[in-house]
Amino acid sequence: MNEGLGYSPESGMNHTMPPGSGISEQDLAVIDALQVAPRAPWSRIGQALDIDATTAARRWERLRADGSAWLTAYVSARVATVGFVEVRCRPKFIDQVSAAATALPWVFSVDETAGDFDLMLSVGAADLSTLGRWVRDGIGGLRGIRSTRMRLGITLYGEGSDWRVRAIEPAQRAELSEPRVSSRTAYGTHGLNQLSLEDQALVTALHGDARMGYTALGEAAGISEHTARRRMHRMLRDGDVLLRCDFAYPQAGLPTMVIYRMSVPQAQLVATAAELARMEQVRMCASVSGQHNLQVQVLLHGLGGVDPFEAVLAERFPDLEVKDRAVVLHTPKRMGWLLDQHGRAVDRVPLGLYQP
């Protein structure tokens, strides 16, 4: 196993997992393998990790059963119009607003933050006008809100399904690697790529378990097993749907997420964003509308990692300006999954881009 969670000379950060962490190094290896190949047979996962298939499957089932890790699916940026909504609340209404936003199927993630805003909502719809209406009516009208500001996603350079925990060797990862569409994707804006009702049903079923068999998928979508297989392969091939192995970050020694707003000269935007997205700490990187043209989320091993990370940014990207940072206090919802205070999945709200 490599030193993905150990010392990184590149970042100057100590990645050692804290004592008593809920997810072991062996568990992380299974998670990493499933991040690379979410639907690979257990025999293939076990072979890459040099363990037997039964052991790999048993480890995963334990993680899944206690909410420490889960496999999910969702439509990609090319299918959805996405916005990032900064919400400021009256203090006594923060919990109420967070709970109301969490219940909405088109609000796919909710982060409670310490910074210039109280909540960051990641939202999606089939087109711009629908997204604007839902945010205005569904969020702006909630009691206790002081203000909202939405930045539209323009181009996605990297997101959660691209991020790797780096707990296995590059050679093991290469053994599992499957063809993928480019991470750089322009967000949809006109609803032209709206999925059929059958495709939506498949994605909804996969959202609950991205390893669901084709027979069960067909039953969930009201189509044959053969049709389910064909439609799913097409959506994955075309990049309409993404599969992701997620886990409770704090249980793996990653308790700190920071949301950055950054600015870079437009001529350097594509190259800078692409390089940022490849950094091991960066979980999401997108160009956005508004005064500052980049939004970036990073995962760190504690608040002590903020200054070293920003020192690396300053050295590597001299023209990049950090305009604002917000530390995530708690994430009650991530891509439709409801999380407890320890980051474990306890329930979910199926995502819905085509209904309020």
C-alpha positions in Angstrom: 0.0 0.0 0.0 1.3 3.5 -0.8 1.7 6.5 1.4 -1.4 8.4 0.1 -2.4 9.1 3.7 1.1 9.6 4.9 3.5 12.5 4.4 3.2 14.4 1.1 6.3 16.2 0.1 4.3 18.2 -2.5 1.9 19.7 0.1 4.1 19.6 3.2 1.1 18.0 5.0 1.2 15.2 7.5 -1.6 12.8 6.3 -1.3 10.4 9.2 -4.7 9.1 10.3 -5.6 9.9 13.9 -5.8 7.2 16.5 -9.3 5.7 16.8 -10.3 6.6 13.3 -13.4 4.7 12.2 -12.1 3.7 8.8 -9.0 1.6 8.7 -6.3 1.6 6.1 -7.6 -1.7 4.7 -11.1 -0.2 4.5 -9.7 2.7 2.6 -8.0 0.4 0.1 -11.4 -1.1 -0.7 -13.0 2.4 -0.9 -10.2 3.5 -3.2 -10.6 0.4 -5.5 -14.4 1.1 -5.7 -13.7 4.8 -6.5 -11.8 3.6 -9.5 -14.2 0.8 -10.5 -17.5 1.1 -8.7 -19.2 -1.9 -10.3 -16.2 -4.2 -10.7 -16.8 -7.8 -9.6 -15.4 -8.6 -6.1 -13.0 -11.0 -7.7 -11.4 -8.2 -9.7 -11.4 -5.9 -6.6 -9.8 -8.6 -4.5 -7.2 -9.5 -7.1 -6.1 -5.8 -7.3 -5.9 -5.6 -3.5 -4.3 -9.0 -3.1 -7.1 -10.2 -0.9 -9.8 -12.8 -1.6 -13.1 -11.6 -3.1 -15.1 -12.7 0.0 -12.9 -10.5 2.3 -13.3 -7.5 0.0 -17.0 -7.9 -0.1 -17.3 -8.4 3.6 -15.3 -5.3 4.3 -17.5 -3.3 2.0 -20.7 -4.6 3.5 -19.6 -3.6 7.0 -18.7 -0.1 5.8 -22.0 0.2 4.0 -24.1 -1.2 6.8 -22.9 1.4 9.4 -23.0 4.3 6.9 -19.3 4.8 6.8 -19.2 4.4 3.0 -21.7 4.2 0.2 -21.9 3.9 -3.6 -24.1 6.3 -5.5 -24.9 7.7 -8.9 -26.1 11.0 -10.3 -26.4 12.8 -13.6 -23.3 14.6 -14.8 -22.6 18.3 -15.4 -23.5 18.0 -19.1 -27.0 17.1 -18.2 -27.7 19.6 -15.4 -27.7 23.3 -14.9 -25.9 23.8 -11.6 -25.7 26.7 -9.2 -23.9 27.3 -5.9 -26.1 29.3 -3.5 -24.7 31.3 -0.6 -27.3 31.7 2.1 -27.1 34.1 5.0 -29.6 33.5 7.8 -30.7 35.0 11.1 -28.8 32.9 13.7 -31.7 31.2 15.3 -33.1 30.1 11.9 -29.9 28.4 10.5 -31.0 24.9 11.6 -34.5 25.4 10.3 -33.3 26.7 6.9 -30.8 23.9 6.6 -33.4 21.3 7.3 -35.8 22.8 4.8 -33.1 22.9 2.1 -32.0 19.4 2.8 -35.5 18.1 2.1 -35.6 19.5 -1.4 -34.6 16.9 -4.1 -33.0 19.5 -6.4 -30.7 20.7 -3.6 -28.2 18.0 -3.9 -25.7 19.2 -1.2 -25.9 21.4 1.9 -22.9 22.6 3.8 -23.1 24.6 7.0 -20.2 27.0 7.1 -18.1 29.5 9.1 -17.4 32.4 6.8 -19.2 35.2 5.0 -22.3 33.0 4.6 -24.0 30.4 6.8 -25.0 27.8 4.2 -23.7 26.7 0.8 -26.3 24.9 -1.2 -25.4 23.1 -4.4 -28.5 23.0 -6.6 -29.5 21.7 -10.0 -32.3 21.8 -12.5 -32.8 20.9 -16.2 -32.4 24.5 -17.4 -31.5 28.0 -16.3 -35.1 29.4 -16.0 -36.2 26.5 -13.8 -33.2 26.7 -11.6 -33.7 30.5 -11.1 -37.4 30.0 -10.2 -36.7 27.1 -7.8 -34.0 29.1 -6.0 -36.1 32.2 -5.8 -39.3 30.5 -4.6 -38.0 27.5 -2.8 -35.0 29.0 -1.0 -35.5 32.8 -1.1 -38.9 32.5 0.5 -37.9 30.5 3.6 -38.4 32.2 6.9 -35.2 33.5 8.6 -33.2 34.1 5.4 -31.4 37.4 5.2 -30.0 37.0 1.7 -29.1 34.6 -1.1 -26.6 34.8 -3.9 -26.2 32.2 -6.6 -23.2 31.6 -8.8 -23.8 29.5 -11.8 -21.5 26.6 -12.7 -19.9 27.3 -16.1 -17.3 24.5 -16.5 -16.6 21.6 -14.2 -12.9 20.6 -14.0 -13.1 18.0 -11.3 -15.7 16.7 -8.8 -16.3 14.0 -6.2 -16.4 11.1 -8.6 -12.9 12.1 -9.8 -11.3 12.4 -6.4 -9.3 9.5 -5.0 -8.4 8.7 -1.4 -5.0 7.4 -2.7 -4.8 4.4 -0.4 -3.6 1.9 -3.0 -0.6 1.9 -5.3 -0.8 3.5 -8.7 -0.2 0.1 -10.3 -3.2 -1.3 -8.4 -5.3 1.6 -9.5 -4.2 1.1 -13.1 -5.2 -2.5 -12.9 -8.8 -1.4 -12.1 -9.0 1.7 -14.3 -11.9 1.8 -16.7 -12.5 4.2 -19.6 -13.8 7.6 -18.5 -15.0 10.7 -20.2 -13.0 13.9 -19.7 -13.4 15.5 -16.3 -13.7 18.9 -18.0 -17.3 19.4 -18.7 -19.5 22.4 -19.6 -22.5 22.5 -17.4 -25.8 22.1 -19.3 -28.0 25.2 -19.6 -30.9 24.5 -22.0 -32.3 21.2 -20.9 -31.4 19.7 -24.3 -29.9 16.6 -22.7 -32.8 15.8 -20.5 -32.9 12.1 -19.9 -35.9 9.9 -20.7 -38.3 8.8 -17.9 -36.7 5.4 -18.1 -33.2 6.8 -17.8 -34.3 8.9 -14.9 -35.7 5.9 -13.1 -32.4 4.0 -13.7 -30.4 6.9 -12.2 -32.8 7.1 -9.2 -32.3 3.4 -8.5 -28.5 3.7 -8.9 -28.5 6.6 -6.6 -29.4 4.3 -3.7 -26.9 1.6 -4.8 -24.6 2.0 -7.7 -23.8 -1.7 -7.7 -27.4 -2.7 -8.1 -27.8 -5.6 -10.6 -29.3 -5.2 -14.0 -32.4 -7.3 -13.1 -33.2 -5.1 -10.2 -32.5 -2.0 -12.2 -34.8 -3.1 -15.0 -37.6 -3.8 -12.4 -37.1 -0.4 -10.9 -37.3 1.4 -14.2 -40.1 -0.9 -15.6 -37.9 -2.2 -18.4 -36.2 -5.4 -19.3 -32.8 -6.4 -17.9 -31.4 -6.2 -21.4 -32.7 -2.7 -21.9 -31.5 -1.6 -18.5 -28.0 -2.9 -19.3 -27.9 -1.2 -22.7 -29.3 2.1 -21.4 -26.9 2.2 -18.5 -23.9 1.4 -20.6 -24.9 4.2 -23.0 -25.3 6.8 -20.2 -21.9 5.8 -18.7 -20.2 5.9 -22.1 -21.6 9.3 -23.0 -20.9 10.7 -19.6 -24.5 11.4 -18.7 -24.2 9.6 -15.4 -21.4 9.4 -12.9 -20.8 6.6 -10.3 -19.1 7.4 -7.1 -17.9 5.7 -4.0 -18.2 8.1 -1.1 -17.4 7.8 2.6 -17.5 9.5 6.0 -14.5 11.9 5.7 -14.1 12.6 9.4 -13.9 8.8 10.1 -11.0 8.6 7.7 -9.0 11.5 9.2 -10.3 14.2 6.8 -12.4 16.3 9.1 -11.9 19.7 7.4 -13.5 20.9 4.2 -12.9 24.4 2.9 -14.8 26.2 0.2 -12.7 28.7 -1.7 -13.6 31.5 -4.0 -10.7 32.3 -6.2 -9.8 34.6 -9.2 -7.3 33.9 -12.0 -6.8 35.9 -15.2 -9.1 34.6 -17.8 -6.3 33.7 -20.2 -5.0 31.3 -17.5 -8.3 29.9 -16.3 -8.4 26.6 -18.2 -4.8 25.6 -17.4 -5.0 26.7 -13.8 -8.4 25.0 -13.1 -7.2 21.8 -14.7 -4.0 21.7 -12.6 -6.0 22.6 -9.5 -8.4 19.7 -10.1 -5.4 17.3 -10.1 -4.2 18.3 -6.6 -4.8 15.6 -4.1 -6.6 18.0 -1.7 -9.0 19.3 -4.3 -12.3 17.6 -4.3 -14.2 20.0 -6.6 -13.1 22.7 -9.0 -15.4 24.7 -11.3 -15.4 28.0 -13.1 -18.4 30.0 -12.0 -20.3 33.2 -12.8 -19.8 36.3 -10.7 -16.9 38.5 -9.6 -14.5 35.6 -8.8 -14.3 33.0 -11.5 -13.3 29.8 -9.6 -15.0 27.8 -6.9 -12.9 25.1 -5.2 -13.6 22.7 -2.4 -10.7 21.0 -0.6 -10.4 18.2 1.9 -7.8 18.6 4.6 -6.6 16.7 7.7 -7.4 19.6 10.0 -7.5 23.4 10.2 -3.7 23.3 10.5 -3.6 22.2 6.8 -5.1 25.5 5.5 -2.0 27.6 5.6 0.3 25.0 4.1 -2.2 24.3 1.3 -2.5 28.0 0.5 1.3 28.3 0.6 1.4 25.6 -2.1 -1.2 27.6 -4.1 0.8 30.8 -3.8 4.0 29.0 -5.0 2.4 27.0 -7.8 -0.1 29.7 -9.1 1.4 33.1 -8.6 -1.4 34.9 -10.4 -4.2 33.0 -8.5 -5.9 35.1 -5.8 -7.8 33.5 -2.9 -10.7 35.9 -2.4 -12.6 34.1 0.3 -12.6 30.9 2.3 -15.4 29.3 4.3 -14.7 26.3 6.6 -17.5 23.7 6.5 -18.8 23.0 10.0 -21.1 20.2 9.0 -22.5 18.7 5.9 -26.1 17.5 6.5 -26.5 16.4 2.8 -24.0 15.3 0.2 -25.3 14.4 -3.3 -28.7 13.5 -1.9 -27.3 11.4 1.1 -28.2 12.6 4.6 -25.2 12.6 6.9 -24.9 12.6 10.7 -22.5 14.6 12.7 -19.8 12.1 12.1 -20.2 12.2 8.3 -22.0 8.8 8.1 -24.9 8.2 5.7 -28.1 7.7 7.6 -30.7 8.2 4.9 -31.1 9.8 1.5 -33.4 12.1 -0.6 -33.4 10.9 -4.2 -32.2 13.7 -6.5 -34.7 15.4 -8.8 -33.7 17.8 -11.6 -37.1 17.7 -13.3 -39.4 18.3 -10.4 -39.5 20.9 -7.6 
